[in-house]
Amino acid sequence: GAKPVFVGSEGETWNMDPALLEKAIIDRKEKTGKLPKAIVPVALYGMPYRIDEIMAIADKYGIPVVEDAAEGMGSRFDGQVLGTFGKYGVLSFNGNKMITTSGGGALICRNAEDANEVMWYATQARDAYPYYQHTAIGYNYRMSNVCAGIGRGQMTVLNDHIAHHKHVQSLYEELLKDVPGVHIHKQPADKRYDANFWLCAATLDADVKIQGQENAYKEVIKTAVGGAAGVIHAVDSATTDCQPNENVEALRVFMLGKKIECRPVWKPMHKQPVYEGAPVYTNGIEEELFKVGFCLPAGPYVTDDDVKYIVESIKEAIVR
Ligand SMILES: Cc1ncc(COP(=O)(O)O)c(C=O)c1O
């Protein structure tokens, strides 16, 4: 039943802009008489958010922070892992994440009392009688022992995976540095940032011409693109009012022809039709990033040769 209020990105980490967050808090209080119930910063592509500034604002207004570190498992800010700054932290062990239990995740709590309360709800909210007696609506959200067993095994490779993702990022940074118009998304120079580089993201300048660009968005897509396939609803239009530039879409298609999966960056939540009408506080940065951004392969099986092949393919795609 929560009503989301969206806060735009700043251009350095691409995550929640603390200035816009404070603006949103003040404006919601003025308009509704209430403060937001929680602040949920998200570590996009594993990049740490400006957690020091976000926590300072949260403390100033007494609002709890629930960190969405689903993509940022093992990323650190000033030496401390994401998910341990707020009242709660969320991790995902979905198949595409830094480690996986096939599906599921974890909630980081600060103390046993919070953990007990959450587990009470997660295990059907039962009161202590010999029969099922409920004073609240509970859920069946526990992780199965089979998944937990896989997760314990995965914990042993977590550090290797993080090191690999960082290595792949550094290779992209090195190999893409002389490619005009293509800019790999780096972490801030501020030494407190230590991203896991779950996904390596980049931007493509609008004036770079890509092979096949004239055909971008000409065909309506019929199947799921990227990630877990699943069921998708058919659409009758190839375009929306908020989408990547034609050269970015052409690059995706070109790379697919080379058997490389490039993906657009996440579409801003306030531009999702399902959230039409939700309040949003933005400088337009995330909308600009969605036009020019794309993600490159970075998983544990991506080799140095793969990265070289990927970068060569990007160069080949550019019309000189
Ligand atoms: C930022 C972010 N939050 C939440 C989720 C959801 O996690 P899960 O798939 O484990 O439900 C994901 C990805 O799956 C994500 O990338």
The ligand as an SDF file (V2000), in Angstrom:
LIG
                    3D

 16 16  0  0  0  0  0  0  0  0999 V2000
   18.2310   -2.6190   -7.5600 C   0  0  0  0  0  0  0  0  0  0  0  0
   17.4420   -3.8910   -7.4510 C   0  0  0  0  0  0  0  0  0  0  0  0
   16.5550   -4.0180   -6.4550 N   0  0  0  0  0  0  0  0  0  0  0  0
   15.8370   -5.1400   -6.3120 C   0  0  0  0  0  0  0  0  0  0  0  0
   15.9810   -6.1940   -7.1770 C   0  0  0  0  0  0  0  0  0  0  0  0
   15.1280   -7.3920   -6.9710 C   0  0  0  0  0  0  0  0  0  0  0  0
   15.8240   -8.4560   -6.4540 O   0  0  0  0  0  0  0  0  0  0  0  0
   15.1930   -9.9290   -6.5490 P   0  0  0  0  0  0  0  0  0  0  0  0
   15.2410  -10.3050   -8.0010 O   0  0  0  0  0  0  0  0  0  0  0  0
   16.0830  -10.7770   -5.7120 O   0  0  0  0  0  0  0  0  0  0  0  0
   13.8010   -9.8330   -6.0470 O   0  0  0  0  0  0  0  0  0  0  0  0
   16.8830   -6.1060   -8.2390 C   0  0  0  0  0  0  0  0  0  0  0  0
   17.1110   -7.1820   -9.2350 C   0  0  0  0  0  0  0  0  0  0  0  0
   16.6280   -8.2430   -9.3360 O   0  0  0  0  0  0  0  0  0  0  0  0
   17.6340   -4.9220   -8.3810 C   0  0  0  0  0  0  0  0  0  0  0  0
   18.5140   -4.8090   -9.3870 O   0  0  0  0  0  0  0  0  0  0  0  0
  1  2  1  0
  2  3  1  0
  2 15  2  0
  3  4  2  0
  4  5  1  0
  5  6  1  0
  5 12  2  0
  6  7  1  0
  7  8  1  0
  8  9  2  0
  8 10  1  0
  8 11  1  0
 12 13  1  0
 12 15  1  0
 13 14  2  0
 15 16  1  0
M  END
$$$$
